[in-house]
Amino acid sequence: MTERIYRWTKKRLRQHLDVVRGEKAPSIVLKNATYLNHARRKWLNANIWIADDRIVYVGQELPPVTDKDTEIIECKDSVLVPGYIEHHAHPFQLYNPHSFAKYASAHGTTTLINDNLYFFSNVEKKKALSLIEKLEEMPTSMYWWARYDPQTELQSEAHFTNSRMKAWLEHHLVVQGGELTSWPKVLEGDDSTLHWMQETSRLRKPIEGHLPGASERTLSQMALLGVTCDHESINGEEAVRRLDMGYMTSLRHSSMRPDLPKLLHEMQELGVDHFVRCIMTTDGSPPSFYEDGVMDKLIKMALDAGLSDFDAYGMATYYVARYYNLDHKLGMIAPGRIAHINFLSDKNSPKPIGVLAKGQWLVRDGKECQGEDSFPWKDYGIKPLDTSWDLDESELHFSMPMGIEMVNAVILKPYRISVEGTVNELSQDHDESFFVLIDKNGKWMINTMIKGFADKIKGFASSFSNTGDFILIGKNVKDMVAAFRAVKAQGGGMALVDDGEVIGRLVLSLNGAMSDKSMTGIMEEEKHFVKLLRERGYKHEDPIYSLQFFSSTHLPYIRVTQRGIYDVTKKKILFPAIMR
């Protein structure tokens, strides 16, 4: 059933009443269940009745009426907790929202609150909103954010229109505004974004910040403007500062910032013994990061850090639901809630041996029940790239005096180019390479040099980027063009070329940004491709994030954007893009 403002119709509500009254049989009865009750912060014993996708009764009685379709499950050998919630998902990191939701829910994360930026920027408004409603038909509950800015400098921000912003913010599956990466502009007078922040608050939806290194003064100012949560703490002191300022404090453990054990240890050392204003996130990491779980592994870290059962599970269930004003539907095992329930072997083992999502078995006795199925992406205009234009070697000339230097996986600084750039091939004795950003429609390009990406990559091309434009990197112009043509021929993704031969591919057949394969399938492809990059000199934490963040202006110091090389601090274009 597609979620609406009221999830259950009047007819369905009457049927649920009939089950409690003993006039209709429940779908599932969980008998002798030891379950986590967040209202009392206790483990209690009860019988739990489920009708379709809803918990209708939790108490000491067994239903007076059952039928041949009623499943009665003896639960004395397991403990039950609410389905886990990932409140800060970026479901476009090579995988797609459908494949990530299937994988996450099989690991007990049955609710996702997702970044909308990709759909907002690349899918027409009506289709995009229909698409998120279609995704909500999955057993996983799928909610969304509404972004305020594109997180980069675009040639045109025409899609950030009032009508589009209003439609997203007011949609019943959109439960927050943000994340607010353009907060410096708001502080400096951007009333357009401030207007949408006010609208978000008027709709009683929270606002997620993006406030790395924020001082007390900055946190105070953003709270005055409506920001209610932030996930950018990198140490215990910063997390406590957010708690002191009244923020819901999101504790991150991701591929780029695997900080959770450190955060919890330092917060406890600083005297925090009450975590009801904390929630947790994996912050949209690449596929292989999830090989050993999703929110279940974060809960395990919290338990290992010495937190109580109630806080460890609460930070991924009830505390999240309460913050988003969804605790009447999610985050508890109680009447009226959606039937998201995880079955655990014991209280200290959050990896579930059984998963119910919307009353459907996804995992039972440790085995997945739901087979792989497809999603009709083409109905929403999401299909393989059809690139009609070509690139010639003669266009790749590199005479710019300034290049970009990778300090780490995501931080870029300007540097003065020290090698001759008018050649067709660079030496592998240094880590400077050619770098090109080309419009996905072939209208403009930026040619420069990059230092610190790798020293032995001859030709690499990717359609996976923050804006969907093509990135080319390499030592050899001919191999870079060959890599571009390989990506073009495969309908999007990444290609690695050495001496004219394609030695590695990663096919992203959904608009050149996402794979249509399962999570386990794209995990293996990602690991193999990253291995090839590392063998050729990539030395930072995460090449997937490097590609995504080359254009992302919420990070210092310079970025390569559609408008040109952009100085984030001075907010100006240093070298403009050139038309082809």
TIVO-65025 format. One record per residue (C-alpha): residue in three letters; y, z, x. Coordinates in pm, 1 decimal. Layout:
// TIVO-65025
REC   residuo          y          z          x
REC       ALA          Y          Z          X
...
***
This chain:
// TIVO-65025
REC   residuo          y          z          x
REC       MET        0.0        0.0        0.0
REC       THR      336.6     -100.2      142.8
REC       GLU      563.5      199.8      182.3
REC       ARG      860.1      209.1      -49.4
REC       ILE     1138.4      461.1      -93.6
REC       TYR      880.9      661.4     -288.8
REC       ARG      546.5      584.2     -135.0
REC       TRP      331.4      649.5     -442.6
REC       THR      395.9      498.3     -785.3
REC       LYS      408.5      711.2    -1098.9
REC       LYS       63.8      580.0    -1193.5
REC       ARG      -78.5      677.6     -854.0
REC       LEU       84.7     1021.0     -869.1
REC       ARG      -83.9     1083.1    -1205.4
REC       GLN     -419.0      983.1    -1054.3
REC       HIS     -366.4     1230.2     -770.5
REC       LEU     -297.9     1504.6    -1026.2
REC       ASP     -621.9     1409.7    -1201.0
REC       VAL     -812.9     1470.2     -876.8
REC       VAL     -668.9     1819.5     -835.4
REC       ARG     -740.9     1896.7    -1201.7
REC       GLY    -1104.6     1791.5    -1162.1
REC       GLU    -1071.1     1489.5    -1388.6
REC       LYS    -1117.6     1233.2    -1112.6
REC       ALA    -1326.1     1234.4     -795.2
REC       PRO    -1157.7     1247.2     -452.3
REC       SER    -1228.0      981.5     -189.6
REC       ILE    -1311.6     1225.7       90.0
REC       VAL    -1381.2     1598.3      104.4
REC       LEU    -1350.5     1773.0      441.3
REC       LYS    -1565.0     2083.1      396.0
REC       ASN    -1531.3     2407.3      594.4
REC       ALA    -1248.8     2266.8      804.5
REC       THR    -1071.4     2474.9     1067.2
REC       TYR     -725.8     2319.8     1078.2
REC       LEU     -385.5     2378.2     1235.9
REC       ASN     -139.1     2510.2      979.2
REC       HIS      213.6     2469.4     1117.2
REC       ALA      377.9     2658.5      831.1
REC       ARG      202.5     2978.5      940.2
REC       ARG      140.4     2885.1     1304.4
REC       LYS     -225.7     2971.2     1259.6
REC       TRP     -566.1     2806.4     1260.2
REC       LEU     -696.9     2842.5      904.8
REC       ASN    -1018.3     2750.3      725.7
REC       ALA    -1012.5     2540.5      409.8
REC       ASN    -1162.6     2254.1      216.9
REC       ILE     -942.1     1944.5      222.1
REC       TRP     -949.6     1682.1      -50.8
REC       ILE     -822.0     1331.1        7.6
REC       ALA     -748.1     1071.6     -260.4
REC       ASP     -705.3      723.3     -116.1
REC       ASP     -436.7      761.0      152.2
REC       ARG     -312.7     1108.7       57.6
REC       ILE     -407.3     1472.6      107.2
REC       VAL     -409.8     1618.1     -245.1
REC       TYR     -555.9     1965.9     -196.2
REC       VAL     -600.3     2219.0       86.0
REC       GLY     -763.4     2546.9      -12.0
REC       GLN    -1081.1     2742.1      -71.3
REC       GLU    -1222.0     2542.5     -363.6
REC       LEU    -1451.3     2241.6     -363.4
REC       PRO    -1379.1     1962.0     -612.7
REC       PRO    -1557.3     2007.4     -945.2
REC       VAL    -1598.8     1630.9     -975.3
REC       THR    -1742.2     1392.0     -717.0
REC       ASP    -1909.6     1054.2     -750.7
REC       LYS    -2127.1      822.8     -543.6
REC       ASP    -1820.2      700.0     -351.8
REC       THR    -1701.0     1047.1     -251.7
REC       GLU    -1763.3     1124.1      114.4
REC       ILE    -1832.0     1489.9      183.6
REC       ILE    -1788.6     1567.7      553.5
REC       GLU    -1910.1     1897.0      700.1
REC       CYS    -1641.0     2000.0      953.6
REC       LYS    -1778.7     2328.2     1091.6
REC       ASP    -1836.1     2171.3     1436.5
REC       SER    -1481.4     2040.0     1482.7
REC       VAL    -1118.4     2142.7     1446.2
REC       LEU     -856.3     1937.9     1264.7
REC       VAL     -494.1     1863.3     1354.3
REC       PRO     -236.1     1626.4     1203.1
REC       GLY     -223.7     1270.6     1333.7
REC       TYR        1.8     1240.9     1637.8
REC       ILE      347.4     1081.7     1631.1
REC       GLU      504.8      872.0     1909.4
REC       HIS      872.5      886.9     1821.3
REC       HIS     1008.1      654.3     2090.2
REC       ALA      789.6      343.8     2116.7
REC       HIS      898.5       12.7     2268.7
REC       PRO      611.4     -195.7     2126.8
REC       PHE      696.6     -517.6     2311.0
REC       GLN      584.2     -436.1     2666.1
REC       LEU      348.6     -736.0     2698.6
REC       TYR      153.2     -599.3     2399.7
REC       ASN      282.0     -642.7     2044.6
REC       PRO      349.5     -383.8     1770.3
REC       HIS       26.6     -466.0     1587.9
REC       SER     -202.9     -441.3     1890.7
REC       PHE      -30.9     -126.2     2017.2
REC       ALA      -55.1       41.8     1676.5
REC       LYS     -428.2      -33.1     1650.8
REC       TYR     -491.7      103.7     1998.1
REC       ALA     -268.8      409.1     1960.6
REC       SER     -414.3      510.0     1624.4
REC       ALA     -768.9      489.1     1763.6
REC       HIS     -649.1      751.8     2015.5
REC       GLY     -508.2      973.0     1740.5
REC       THR     -145.0      851.9     1744.2
REC       THR     -128.3      744.5     1382.0
REC       THR      250.5      719.2     1345.2
REC       LEU      489.4      514.0     1558.9
REC       ILE      869.3      512.1     1547.1
REC       ASN      961.9      184.1     1710.7
REC       ASP     1248.5        9.7     1886.4
REC       ASN     1372.1     -278.4     1668.9
REC       LEU     1568.3     -466.5     1937.5
REC       TYR     1323.8     -753.0     1986.7
REC       PHE     1285.5     -828.1     1615.3
REC       PHE     1656.8     -772.4     1555.4
REC       SER     1753.9    -1021.7     1827.0
REC       ASN     1484.2    -1284.9     1785.1
REC       VAL     1382.0    -1296.6     1419.8
REC       GLU     1602.4    -1392.0     1125.5
REC       LYS     1708.8    -1088.0      924.2
REC       LYS     1506.4    -1143.0      607.5
REC       LYS     1191.3    -1236.2      798.8
REC       ALA     1230.4     -942.9     1036.7
REC       LEU     1254.1     -690.8      753.3
REC       SER      957.8     -853.8      578.4
REC       LEU      770.3     -833.1      906.7
REC       ILE      814.6     -457.0      947.1
REC       GLU      701.8     -411.9      586.1
REC       LYS      390.6     -617.9      659.7
REC       LEU      316.4     -403.2      966.4
REC       GLU      340.0      -91.1      749.1
REC       GLU       31.9     -214.7      562.1
REC       MET     -175.1     -108.0      863.9
REC       PRO     -349.3      231.1      865.8
REC       THR      -85.3      334.3     1120.6
REC       SER      248.3      448.5      976.3
REC       MET      515.9      225.5     1131.1
REC       TYR      880.9      331.4     1132.8
REC       TRP     1176.4      182.7     1324.7
REC       TRP     1512.8      244.7     1490.1
REC       ALA     1829.3       43.8     1433.5
REC       ARG     1992.9      -56.0     1761.9
REC       TYR     2371.8      -66.6     1791.6
REC       ASP     2401.9     -297.3     2094.6
REC       PRO     2196.9     -559.8     2285.4
REC       GLN     2172.5     -351.8     2605.9
REC       THR     2311.0     -643.3     2809.4
REC       GLU     2601.6     -891.2     2829.9
REC       LEU     2516.2    -1188.9     2609.8
REC       GLN     2673.6    -1531.8     2584.4
REC       SER     2718.6    -1443.8     2217.2
REC       GLU     2654.0    -1129.7     2013.3
REC       ALA     2667.2    -1321.0     1687.2
REC       HIS     2352.5    -1157.3     1551.3
REC       PHE     2515.5     -810.5     1563.0
REC       THR     2687.0     -880.8     1232.7
REC       ASN     2789.3     -625.9      973.5
REC       SER     2539.0     -759.9      719.2
REC       ARG     2251.3     -747.7      964.2
REC       MET     2339.0     -398.4     1087.9
REC       LYS     2376.5     -271.6      731.5
REC       ALA     2044.4     -420.1      619.4
REC       TRP     1855.0     -257.1      904.8
REC       LEU     2023.4       82.0      885.3
REC       GLU     1966.2      111.3      511.5
REC       HIS     1603.6       -3.7      517.9
REC       HIS     1359.9      267.5      412.3
REC       LEU     1136.2      214.4      718.6
REC       VAL     1430.3      265.4      956.6
REC       VAL     1457.4      637.0     1028.4
REC       GLN     1712.9      660.3     1310.0
REC       GLY     2000.4      488.7     1486.4
REC       GLY     1991.4      404.9     1855.8
REC       GLU     1886.8      443.4     2118.3
REC       LEU     2254.2      451.5     2212.2
REC       THR     2274.1      279.5     2550.9
REC       SER     2637.5      174.3     2505.2
REC       TRP     2769.8      530.6     2481.3
REC       PRO     3029.4      479.6     2762.2
REC       LYS     3192.7      205.0     2553.0
REC       VAL     3200.4      436.6     2252.3
REC       LEU     3374.6      707.9     2453.2
REC       GLU     3623.5      448.0     2575.4
REC       GLY     3716.4      335.0     2224.6
REC       ASP     3444.8      107.0     2080.1
REC       ASP     3506.8      176.5     1711.7
REC       SER     3259.4      -87.9     1596.6
REC       THR     2963.0      107.5     1735.0
REC       LEU     3121.0      435.1     1624.1
REC       HIS     3139.8      294.8     1269.4
REC       TRP     2764.5      230.9     1266.6
REC       MET     2700.1      574.4     1410.7
REC       GLN     2900.4      721.3     1123.4
REC       GLU     2701.9      512.6      876.1
REC       THR     2379.0      640.0     1029.1
REC       SER     2495.0      999.6      985.7
REC       ARG     2609.3      926.1      630.8
REC       LEU     2256.6      806.1      554.6
REC       ARG     2129.7     1136.7      697.5
REC       LYS     1938.7      961.5      972.6
REC       PRO     1944.6     1103.0     1327.4
REC       ILE     2086.0      920.8     1631.1
REC       GLU     1890.0      890.6     1955.8
REC       GLY     2101.9      901.4     2270.1
REC       HIS     2043.0      752.0     2612.7
REC       LEU     2234.8      991.3     2834.5
REC       PRO     2096.7     1001.6     3191.6
REC       GLY     2262.0     1266.7     3407.0
REC       ALA     2497.0     1370.2     3126.5
REC       SER     2719.4     1672.7     3190.7
REC       GLU     2789.6     1947.1     2937.2
REC       ARG     3121.1     1775.9     2862.5
REC       THR     2953.2     1438.7     2795.9
REC       LEU     2678.8     1596.7     2585.6
REC       SER     2944.9     1781.0     2385.2
REC       GLN     3140.4     1462.6     2320.6
REC       MET     2831.1     1267.6     2213.4
REC       ALA     2723.9     1548.9     1981.7
REC       LEU     3068.2     1533.2     1819.4
REC       LEU     3012.2     1160.4     1762.5
REC       GLY     2675.6     1219.5     1595.8
REC       VAL     2406.5     1202.5     1866.0
REC       THR     2128.6     1448.2     1782.6
REC       CYS     1852.3     1381.5     2037.2
REC       ASP     1811.5     1256.3     2394.1
REC       HIS     1509.9     1167.9     2609.8
REC       GLU     1673.9     1123.3     2952.0
REC       SER     1615.2     1464.7     3112.5
REC       ILE     1458.6     1425.2     3455.9
REC       ASN     1430.2     1794.6     3539.4
REC       GLY     1405.6     2127.4     3364.6
REC       GLU     1773.3     2208.8     3408.7
REC       GLU     1877.5     1891.5     3225.1
REC       ALA     1630.0     1959.0     2945.3
REC       VAL     1756.3     2314.8     2901.6
REC       ARG     2115.2     2187.5     2902.7
REC       ARG     2029.8     1969.5     2603.7
REC       LEU     1862.8     2258.4     2425.0
REC       ASP     2166.4     2477.9     2490.5
REC       MET     2387.9     2208.7     2337.7
REC       GLY     2177.9     2199.1     2019.3
REC       TYR     2004.1     1868.3     2084.2
REC       MET     1649.5     1790.9     1983.5
REC       THR     1516.9     1743.9     2335.3
REC       SER     1263.7     1468.2     2395.2
REC       LEU     1044.7     1523.0     2700.6
REC       ARG      937.2     1198.9     2865.0
REC       HIS      619.7     1103.5     3046.3
REC       SER      617.8      730.4     3120.6
REC       SER      517.1      480.5     3387.4
REC       MET      867.8      497.3     3534.7
REC       ARG      927.0      869.5     3475.5
REC       PRO      594.9     1061.8     3470.3
REC       ASP      788.0     1386.6     3439.9
REC       LEU      624.9     1598.4     3169.3
REC       PRO      430.7     1853.1     3382.4
REC       LYS      738.9     1907.1     3600.8
REC       LEU      971.5     1938.4     3300.7
REC       LEU      751.5     2194.3     3127.6
REC       HIS      703.9     2399.4     3445.3
REC       GLU     1075.5     2407.2     3527.0
REC       MET     1177.2     2480.4     3168.1
REC       GLN      944.8     2781.2     3158.6
REC       GLU     1079.4     2901.3     3492.5
REC       LEU     1427.2     2882.7     3338.8
REC       GLY     1316.3     3109.0     3055.0
REC       VAL     1224.4     2863.7     2779.4
REC       ASP      942.6     3011.2     2572.2
REC       HIS     1024.0     2846.6     2239.3
REC       PHE      962.0     2470.1     2213.0
REC       VAL     1031.0     2400.7     1845.3
REC       ARG     1335.1     2189.9     1945.1
REC       CYS     1127.9     1974.7     2180.8
REC       ILE      930.3     1657.9     2116.6
REC       MET      746.9     1422.6     2354.0
REC       THR      735.6     1050.5     2429.6
REC       THR      567.5      792.2     2654.3
REC       ASP      886.2      579.6     2629.9
REC       GLY      724.7      238.0     2583.2
REC       SER      523.9      204.4     2902.3
REC       PRO      328.4     -106.7     3008.2
REC       PRO      -31.3     -151.0     2884.2
REC       SER     -226.9        2.9     3172.1
REC       PHE      -33.2      330.4     3142.9
REC       TYR     -215.9      392.0     2814.2
REC       GLU     -563.9      341.3     2953.1
REC       ASP     -634.7      715.1     2928.5
REC       GLY     -461.4      777.6     2596.4
REC       VAL     -126.5      788.1     2419.3
REC       MET       18.1     1111.7     2275.5
REC       ASP     -316.7     1287.8     2317.3
REC       LYS     -272.8     1290.2     2694.8
REC       LEU       77.8     1439.0     2665.7
REC       ILE      -52.2     1715.0     2440.1
REC       LYS     -318.3     1789.0     2701.2
REC       MET      -47.7     1819.1     2968.3
REC       ALA      141.5     2064.1     2747.8
REC       LEU     -172.2     2273.7     2693.4
REC       ASP     -245.3     2268.5     3067.3
REC       ALA      113.6     2385.0     3130.3
REC       GLY       38.7     2700.8     2933.5
REC       LEU      213.5     2619.0     2604.6
REC       SER       70.2     2760.3     2285.7
REC       ASP     -150.1     2539.1     2066.2
REC       PHE      125.9     2535.9     1807.3
REC       ASP      394.7     2409.0     2044.9
REC       ALA      169.5     2161.8     2230.8
REC       TYR       49.0     1996.2     1909.9
REC       GLY      377.1     2055.2     1727.5
REC       MET      576.7     1851.6     1981.5
REC       ALA      371.9     1547.4     1878.6
REC       THR      328.4     1626.6     1508.8
REC       TYR      521.6     1873.7     1293.9
REC       TYR      831.4     1914.2     1511.6
REC       VAL      873.6     1535.6     1518.2
REC       ALA      823.6     1493.3     1143.7
REC       ARG     1065.9     1775.1     1063.6
REC       TYR     1335.3     1630.7     1291.4
REC       TYR     1310.4     1288.3     1124.8
REC       ASN     1308.2     1441.3      774.3
REC       LEU      954.9     1310.8      725.9
REC       ASP      768.7     1641.5      707.0
REC       HIS      710.6     1587.8      334.9
REC       LYS      490.9     1292.8      438.6
REC       LEU      378.8     1354.5      795.9
REC       GLY      306.4     1613.7     1061.6
REC       MET      109.3     1864.0      852.5
REC       ILE     -231.7     1898.0      693.3
REC       ALA     -105.0     1995.9      349.6
REC       PRO      -95.5     1857.5       -4.7
REC       GLY      130.7     1557.1      -52.5
REC       ARG      107.5     1434.0      306.6
REC       ILE      -31.7     1099.5      417.8
REC       ALA     -393.5     1146.5      523.5
REC       HIS     -347.4     1122.2      900.7
REC       ILE     -599.7     1368.2     1044.6
REC       ASN     -753.5     1399.8     1391.7
REC       PHE    -1092.0     1564.7     1446.2
REC       LEU    -1123.4     1743.9     1780.6
REC       SER    -1425.2     1888.8     1961.1
REC       ASP    -1217.2     2200.5     2036.9
REC       LYS     -857.0     2320.9     2035.4
REC       ASN     -800.6     2236.8     2401.5
REC       SER     -927.0     1877.5     2375.6
REC       PRO     -659.2     1670.4     2197.6
REC       LYS     -845.5     1342.2     2250.4
REC       PRO     -998.6     1298.1     1903.2
REC       ILE    -1364.4     1240.2     1827.7
REC       GLY    -1264.8     1130.1     1478.9
REC       VAL     -949.5      977.4     1331.3
REC       LEU     -846.0      930.0      970.5
REC       ALA     -532.6      720.1      917.9
REC       LYS     -404.3      674.5      563.2
REC       GLY     -745.8      800.1      454.2
REC       GLN     -933.6      530.0      647.1
REC       TRP    -1179.6      605.8      924.4
REC       LEU    -1059.4      454.7     1249.5
REC       VAL    -1284.2      664.4     1472.9
REC       ARG    -1595.1      849.0     1360.3
REC       ASP    -1826.5     1049.4     1585.4
REC       GLY    -1645.1      906.9     1885.7
REC       LYS    -1691.7      542.2     1785.0
REC       GLU    -1422.2      306.3     1658.6
REC       CYS    -1479.3      185.6     1304.4
REC       GLN    -1212.1      -79.5     1267.7
REC       GLY    -1284.6     -416.6     1427.8
REC       GLU    -1016.5     -632.3     1586.0
REC       ASP     -818.5     -833.9     1335.3
REC       SER     -534.1    -1080.5     1359.3
REC       PHE     -177.5    -1067.6     1239.6
REC       PRO        8.5    -1367.3     1085.4
REC       TRP      281.4    -1391.3     1349.9
REC       LYS      352.5    -1758.0     1275.8
REC       ASP      459.5    -1666.8      921.7
REC       TYR      756.0    -1490.6     1082.6
REC       GLY      844.0    -1763.3     1333.2
REC       ILE      673.7    -1590.7     1626.8
REC       LYS      461.4    -1842.6     1816.1
REC       PRO      411.4    -1991.6     2166.2
REC       LEU      727.4    -2110.2     2341.5
REC       ASP      804.5    -2475.8     2297.5
REC       THR     1031.0    -2551.6     2592.4
REC       SER     1156.3    -2911.4     2564.5
REC       TRP     1365.5    -2918.2     2880.9
REC       ASP     1261.5    -2932.1     3245.9
REC       LEU     1387.4    -2801.8     3579.2
REC       ASP     1434.8    -2999.5     3898.6
REC       GLU     1418.7    -2869.1     4254.8
REC       SER     1763.8    -3016.4     4324.3
REC       GLU     1920.5    -2763.5     4082.9
REC       LEU     1807.4    -2466.4     4288.6
REC       HIS     2075.7    -2428.1     4554.1
REC       PHE     2177.8    -2084.8     4679.8
REC       SER     2523.0    -2071.6     4837.0
REC       MET     2647.5    -1748.5     4675.0
REC       PRO     2771.8    -1493.9     4933.2
REC       MET     2650.9    -1190.4     4737.0
REC       GLY     2299.4    -1111.2     4620.9
REC       ILE     2120.1     -829.4     4440.7
REC       GLU     1921.8     -558.2     4617.4
REC       MET     1647.2     -356.8     4451.2
REC       VAL     1693.4       10.6     4536.3
REC       ASN     1386.7       90.4     4325.8
REC       ALA     1203.9      -68.1     4033.4
REC       VAL     1512.7      -76.8     3809.9
REC       ILE     1827.4       -0.3     4011.3
REC       LEU     2016.5     -298.4     4156.4
REC       LYS     2303.3     -292.3     4405.9
REC       PRO     2510.8     -576.5     4548.8
REC       TYR     2447.1     -682.4     4906.6
REC       ARG     2585.6     -943.5     5142.6
REC       ILE     2327.1    -1216.9     5192.7
REC       SER     2215.0    -1227.2     5555.1
REC       VAL     1991.7    -1536.1     5558.3
REC       GLU     2064.8    -1907.6     5525.2
REC       GLY     2026.7    -2001.4     5159.4
REC       THR     2066.8    -2378.4     5181.3
REC       VAL     1702.3    -2430.2     5283.0
REC       ASN     1406.9    -2499.0     5053.5
REC       GLU     1188.6    -2226.9     5199.0
REC       LEU     1259.6    -1879.1     5334.1
REC       SER     1073.3    -1694.1     5605.7
REC       GLN      821.8    -1424.4     5510.0
REC       ASP      950.1    -1205.1     5793.5
REC       HIS     1203.0    -1040.2     5559.6
REC       ASP     1217.6     -930.6     5195.8
REC       GLU     1494.1    -1162.3     5074.0
REC       SER     1393.2    -1422.5     4815.2
REC       PHE     1556.5    -1680.0     4591.1
REC       PHE     1639.3    -1551.9     4241.1
REC       VAL     1721.4    -1757.4     3932.2
REC       LEU     1799.5    -1662.0     3572.7
REC       ILE     1788.3    -1964.4     3339.3
REC       ASP     1878.0    -1984.5     2972.9
REC       LYS     1568.4    -2012.2     2752.0
REC       ASN     1731.3    -2321.0     2597.8
REC       GLY     1818.7    -2470.2     2936.9
REC       LYS     2197.7    -2460.6     2894.9
REC       TRP     2305.1    -2238.4     3188.1
REC       MET     2170.2    -2074.8     3501.1
REC       ILE     2249.3    -1825.4     3777.6
REC       ASN     2123.9    -1881.2     4133.1
REC       THR     2141.1    -1598.3     4383.7
REC       MET     1923.5    -1402.8     4627.9
REC       ILE     1725.5    -1084.6     4572.9
REC       LYS     1638.4     -832.6     4842.6
REC       GLY     1353.3     -587.5     4805.4
REC       PHE     1141.3     -753.1     4535.1
REC       ALA      871.0     -886.2     4772.1
REC       ASP      831.3    -1066.5     5103.1
REC       LYS      537.6    -1302.5     5041.1
REC       ILE      581.8    -1438.9     4689.2
REC       LYS      631.4    -1813.7     4715.2
REC       GLY      678.9    -1898.7     4350.5
REC       PHE      695.3    -1670.3     4047.2
REC       ALA      826.1    -1736.0     3695.8
REC       SER      846.5    -1521.2     3383.3
REC       SER      965.2    -1569.8     3026.0
REC       PHE      928.4    -1192.7     2980.2
REC       SER     1277.1    -1050.0     3025.2
REC       ASN     1530.4     -840.0     2838.7
REC       THR     1684.3    -1145.5     2672.2
REC       GLY     1392.6    -1390.9     2665.6
REC       ASP     1550.7    -1607.6     2936.0
REC       PHE     1347.3    -1731.4     3233.6
REC       ILE     1335.9    -1542.2     3563.7
REC       LEU     1231.8    -1727.1     3882.2
REC       ILE     1172.6    -1550.6     4214.2
REC       GLY     1025.1    -1679.9     4536.1
REC       LYS     1043.0    -1796.5     4894.3
REC       ASN      974.2    -2163.6     4817.3
REC       VAL     1184.9    -2374.3     4580.8
REC       LYS      902.5    -2617.5     4506.7
REC       ASP      663.0    -2335.4     4416.4
REC       MET      925.9    -2168.9     4198.0
REC       VAL      965.7    -2489.6     3996.2
REC       ALA      587.4    -2523.1     3975.8
REC       ALA      564.2    -2165.4     3844.7
REC       PHE      828.3    -2242.7     3581.2
REC       ARG      634.7    -2550.1     3468.7
REC       ALA      312.7    -2346.4     3449.9
REC       VAL      481.4    -2089.8     3221.1
REC       LYS      624.0    -2373.6     3013.0
REC       ALA      282.4    -2539.8     2979.5
REC       GLN      106.3    -2218.0     2873.4
REC       GLY      362.9    -2140.0     2603.4
REC       GLY      521.2    -1841.8     2775.9
REC       GLY      435.1    -1553.2     3002.0
REC       MET      414.8    -1530.9     3379.9
REC       ALA      278.7    -1749.7     3657.8
REC       LEU      236.8    -1703.7     4031.6
REC       VAL      218.0    -2011.8     4256.6
REC       ASP      124.2    -2040.1     4622.5
REC       ASP      143.7    -2377.2     4803.5
REC       GLY      149.0    -2565.1     4474.4
REC       GLU     -153.0    -2383.6     4326.9
REC       VAL     -131.4    -2145.6     4031.5
REC       ILE     -306.6    -1834.1     4159.2
REC       GLY     -222.3    -1601.4     3870.6
REC       ARG     -130.0    -1626.9     3503.2
REC       LEU      -39.3    -1385.8     3228.1
REC       VAL      -15.1    -1570.4     2895.9
REC       LEU      235.0    -1430.0     2644.0
REC       SER      188.5    -1659.4     2347.3
REC       LEU      416.8    -1470.0     2107.6
REC       ASN      768.3    -1601.9     2182.1
REC       GLY      695.3    -1579.6     2554.9
REC       ALA      728.6    -1199.6     2542.2
REC       MET      409.9    -1057.6     2389.0
REC       SER       37.3    -1119.0     2412.3
REC       ASP     -171.1    -1181.1     2102.2
REC       LYS     -467.5    -1012.2     2267.3
REC       SER     -591.2     -658.4     2211.1
REC       MET     -448.9     -374.2     2419.0
REC       THR     -763.2     -356.0     2629.8
REC       GLY     -741.0     -730.7     2689.9
REC       ILE     -378.7     -729.3     2801.8
REC       MET     -440.8     -415.1     3010.8
REC       GLU     -690.2     -601.3     3228.3
REC       GLU     -461.7     -903.1     3261.7
REC       GLU     -164.8     -684.0     3352.5
REC       LYS     -359.0     -490.1     3615.2
REC       HIS     -483.0     -811.1     3777.3
REC       PHE     -139.3     -972.8     3779.4
REC       VAL       32.7     -662.2     3916.9
REC       LYS     -234.9     -647.0     4189.4
REC       LEU     -143.5    -1003.8     4292.3
REC       LEU      225.6     -911.0     4306.9
REC       ARG      156.9     -600.9     4514.8
REC       GLU      -58.6     -797.3     4756.6
REC       ARG      247.4    -1017.2     4811.6
REC       GLY      485.8     -733.5     4880.2
REC       TYR      605.4     -581.7     4550.4
REC       LYS      633.4     -212.0     4642.0
REC       HIS      810.7      -37.1     4353.5
REC       GLU      674.0      163.5     4060.4
REC       ASP      649.3     -100.2     3790.8
REC       PRO      712.6     -479.1     3807.8
REC       ILE      704.7     -508.9     3427.1
REC       TYR     1004.7     -280.0     3394.5
REC       SER     1175.6     -455.0     3686.4
REC       LEU     1161.5     -784.4     3497.1
REC       GLN     1282.3     -627.5     3174.9
REC       PHE     1573.7     -444.8     3334.4
REC       PHE     1726.4     -715.4     3558.2
REC       SER     1972.8     -782.4     3273.1
REC       SER     1999.1     -433.5     3124.2
REC       THR     2355.9     -307.9     3156.0
REC       HIS     2277.4       52.9     3063.6
REC       LEU     2164.9       91.4     3426.7
REC       PRO     2377.0       89.2     3744.4
REC       TYR     2515.7      -87.3     3946.2
REC       ILE     2500.7     -460.1     3891.9
REC       ARG     2294.0     -675.0     3655.0
REC       VAL     2214.9    -1043.4     3621.6
REC       THR     2313.0    -1125.7     3263.6
REC       GLN     2360.1    -1436.0     3050.1
REC       ARG     2730.1    -1430.9     3135.5
REC       GLY     2671.2    -1394.6     3509.9
REC       ILE     2634.3    -1121.4     3770.4
REC       TYR     2791.7     -819.6     3604.0
REC       ASP     2943.4     -508.4     3761.3
REC       VAL     2838.5     -225.8     3528.7
REC       THR     3090.2       24.8     3667.1
REC       LYS     3393.7     -205.4     3656.8
REC       LYS     3269.6     -383.3     3343.4
REC       LYS     3348.0     -730.8     3469.4
REC       ILE     3171.1    -1051.6     3568.4
REC       LEU     3160.0    -1093.1     3946.0
REC       PHE     3005.6    -1442.7     3946.9
REC       PRO     2978.3    -1635.6     3620.2
REC       ALA     2677.3    -1831.8     3501.8
REC       ILE     2707.8    -2207.5     3553.9
REC       MET     2640.1    -2472.7     3291.2
REC       ARG     2360.0    -2717.9     3364.9
***
